[in-house]
Amino acid sequence: MNVLAIIKSETQSLGMCRMKICTLSHLALLSVVLCTFFLSAAQANESRIVKSLLEMRRDRVVVQKWDLSCGAAALSTLLTYQLQDPTPEKEIAATLIKRKEYIEHPELIQIKEGFSLLDLKRFADQRGYEGIGLGKMEFADLAQYAPLMIPIKVNDYNHFVVFRGSMGNRVLLADPAWGNRTILTKKFLEAWIDYPTFGKVGFVIAQKNGVKLPNHLAPVPEDFVFLR
């Protein structure tokens, strides 16, 4: 092989080596980029809080511990999560049951199927808030006052729930007997008690300074997908 052939051969070999080095460099750079991308994606996924169905059902709702304490649990939900004033169901029930009429006639709680809205108003007022009863309500009024306590009738029993909001044809309730759940608006309206004098009523707790808080119990779209 002559000198020119040798030089040409060596040049080609050097070019191939350079190409390999360049390719390896690009692959190394690509690997770094991909690693960075997937690491960022993993960190982003870690930052997202994934809740189980049970956690969603128990999110910002107080579940009643006794058969007739739905009113106390519903009031506890509003005070604790809407007013940001942690108030256990037990504290509310223990305070209300000390009233003279219940001490003298404990059977009244059974007869009334729990505590009345007036009882719950008294507790809220004593706590430094203003318990407000609303009458002659329509479904369209609920969004303005949410979250608020609503009396419903389930299987011939009076029951208190907290209306959190609605979307489409469903409403989201913080139900002391069940946790968070959604039901069809039609079924909710059928269950919402219609009193002869006051019509459909609701109960809200307001700050005495008149400042209206945002709905801290407002639902998100996922609630209406999973909480059935």
C-alpha positions in Angstrom: 0.0 0.0 0.0 1.4 3.4 -1.0 1.7 6.4 1.4 -1.4 8.1 0.0 -3.5 5.0 0.5 -2.2 4.7 4.1 -3.0 8.3 4.9 -6.4 8.0 3.3 -7.1 4.8 5.3 -5.9 6.4 8.6 -8.0 9.6 7.9 -11.1 7.4 7.3 -10.4 5.5 10.5 -10.0 8.8 12.4 -13.2 10.1 10.9 -15.1 7.0 12.1 -13.6 7.3 15.5 -14.7 10.9 15.7 -18.1 9.9 14.6 -18.3 7.3 17.3 -17.1 9.8 19.9 -19.7 12.3 18.6 -22.4 9.7 18.7 -21.5 8.5 22.2 -21.5 12.2 23.4 -24.9 12.8 21.9 -26.2 9.6 23.5 -24.7 10.6 26.9 -26.4 14.0 26.6 -29.7 12.5 25.6 -29.5 10.1 28.5 -29.0 13.1 30.9 -31.9 14.9 29.3 -34.2 11.9 29.6 -33.1 11.2 33.2 -33.8 14.8 34.0 -37.2 14.7 32.3 -38.3 11.5 34.1 -36.9 12.7 37.4 -38.9 15.9 37.0 -42.0 13.9 36.1 -41.5 11.6 39.1 -41.2 14.6 41.4 -44.3 16.2 39.9 -46.2 13.0 40.5 -45.0 12.9 44.1 -46.2 16.4 44.6 -49.7 15.4 43.6 -51.7 14.1 46.5 -53.5 10.9 45.6 -56.4 10.1 47.9 -58.1 6.8 48.4 -61.9 6.6 48.2 -62.1 6.2 51.9 -60.0 9.4 52.4 -62.3 11.2 50.0 -65.3 10.1 51.9 -63.8 11.3 55.2 -62.4 14.6 53.8 -63.7 17.6 55.8 -66.6 15.9 57.3 -67.4 14.7 60.8 -69.0 11.3 60.9 -71.4 10.8 63.8 -70.5 8.4 66.6 -74.0 8.0 68.0 -77.4 7.2 66.4 -79.0 10.5 67.3 -76.1 12.9 67.0 -76.3 13.8 63.3 -77.1 17.4 64.2 -74.0 17.7 66.5 -71.8 16.1 63.8 -73.1 18.3 61.0 -72.6 21.4 63.2 -69.1 20.1 64.0 -68.4 19.9 60.3 -69.4 23.5 59.7 -67.5 24.9 62.7 -64.4 22.8 62.2 -63.9 23.0 58.4 -65.9 26.1 57.3 -65.2 28.4 60.3 -61.8 26.9 61.0 -62.8 26.4 64.6 -62.1 22.8 65.6 -65.1 21.7 67.6 -65.6 18.0 68.3 -69.1 16.4 68.0 -68.8 15.1 71.6 -68.3 18.6 72.9 -71.4 19.9 71.1 -73.5 16.9 72.2 -72.3 17.1 75.8 -73.1 20.8 76.0 -76.6 20.5 74.5 -77.6 17.5 76.6 -76.9 19.5 79.8 -79.9 21.7 79.1 -82.4 21.6 81.9 -85.2 20.2 79.7 -83.0 17.3 78.6 -81.8 16.6 82.1 -85.3 16.5 83.4 -86.7 14.7 80.3 -83.9 12.8 78.6 -86.5 10.9 76.5 -87.1 14.2 74.5 -83.9 13.6 72.6 -85.3 10.2 71.5 -88.7 11.7 70.7 -87.2 14.5 68.7 -84.8 12.1 67.0 -81.8 14.1 68.2 -81.1 17.8 68.7 -83.2 20.5 67.0 -82.1 23.4 64.8 -82.9 25.6 67.8 -80.5 23.6 70.0 -77.8 23.9 67.4 -78.4 27.6 67.0 -78.0 28.1 70.8 -74.6 26.3 70.7 -73.4 28.4 67.7 -74.5 31.6 69.4 -72.7 30.6 72.6 -69.6 29.9 70.6 -69.5 33.4 69.4 -71.2 33.0 66.0 -74.6 33.7 64.6 -76.7 30.7 63.8 -79.2 31.7 61.1 -82.2 29.8 60.0 -83.4 30.3 56.5 -87.0 29.4 55.3 -88.9 29.2 52.1 -85.7 28.2 50.3 -85.4 27.1 46.7 -82.7 24.9 45.3 -81.2 27.9 43.5 -80.6 29.6 46.9 -78.3 26.9 48.2 -75.2 27.9 46.1 -75.4 31.4 47.7 -75.3 30.1 51.3 -73.2 26.9 50.9 -72.1 25.2 53.0 -75.2 25.0 55.1 -77.0 22.4 57.1 -80.1 20.9 55.6 -82.8 18.7 57.3 -83.8 15.7 55.2 -85.9 12.6 55.7 -84.3 9.2 55.0 -86.3 6.0 55.4 -88.9 7.9 57.5 -86.1 9.3 59.8 -85.2 13.0 60.1 -81.6 13.6 59.4 -79.1 16.5 59.1 -76.6 16.8 56.3 -74.3 19.6 55.1 -74.9 20.8 51.5 -71.5 21.4 50.0 -72.3 22.2 46.4 -73.7 20.9 43.1 -72.6 20.1 39.6 -74.7 18.9 36.7 -77.6 16.8 38.1 -75.9 15.9 41.4 -75.3 17.5 44.8 -72.4 16.8 47.2 -73.4 16.3 50.8 -71.2 16.0 53.9 -73.4 13.3 55.5 -72.7 12.5 59.2 -74.0 9.0 58.7 -71.9 8.1 55.6 -69.3 10.7 54.9 -69.1 12.7 51.7 -71.5 11.4 49.0 -73.3 12.7 45.9 -76.9 12.0 45.0 -79.1 13.1 42.2 -80.6 16.5 42.6 -84.1 15.1 42.1 -83.6 12.7 45.0 -82.2 15.4 47.2 -85.1 17.7 46.6 -87.5 14.8 47.5 -85.6 14.2 50.7 -85.3 17.9 51.7 -88.1 18.3 54.3 -90.8 20.8 53.4 -92.4 22.2 56.6 -96.0 23.4 56.5 -95.1 26.9 57.8 -91.5 27.5 56.8 -91.2 25.4 53.7 -87.7 24.0 52.9 -85.2 25.4 55.4 -81.5 25.6 55.9 -79.2 26.6 58.7 -76.0 28.6 58.3 -73.3 29.8 60.7 -72.1 33.3 60.2 -69.4 35.4 61.8 -70.7 38.2 63.9 -68.4 40.7 62.2 -70.5 40.2 59.0 -67.5 39.0 56.9 -68.6 36.2 54.6 -66.1 33.4 54.3 -65.5 31.6 51.0 -66.9 28.1 50.8 -64.1 26.0 52.3 -66.2 22.9 51.6 -66.7 23.6 47.9 -66.5 20.4 45.8 -64.2 19.7 43.0 -65.1 17.8 39.8 -63.5 14.6 41.0 -66.0 14.4 43.9 -68.8 13.9 41.5 -67.0 11.1 39.7 -66.0 8.9 42.7 -68.4 9.8 45.5 -71.5 8.0 44.4 
